[in-house]
């Protein structure tokens, strides 16, 4: 489980940091102009999603605690479902592949976290 959490945390920390800080500029501009604007979203939405991703990247480490155990992976499942939906609706299906992989990993953590509460 720790390996999955590492992957999720690294992916969402980097992805979120790019959206929040706008650095590196080339990558942030590509995100904004290739995905967010054509999908009908502005820079503020991109930054808000980045904040959620960074929070999820940190909070997912607490999957085995009562406080954040279900909240963090649920947050990541929700954000990845949104990404999958918008990529498929507005773009080529292949653009949804990274989000789909992160969805499966997030769902795995959610199921393990939930199983510990039964």
Order of alpha helices (4+ residues) and beta strands (2+ residues): alpha-alpha-alpha-alpha-alpha
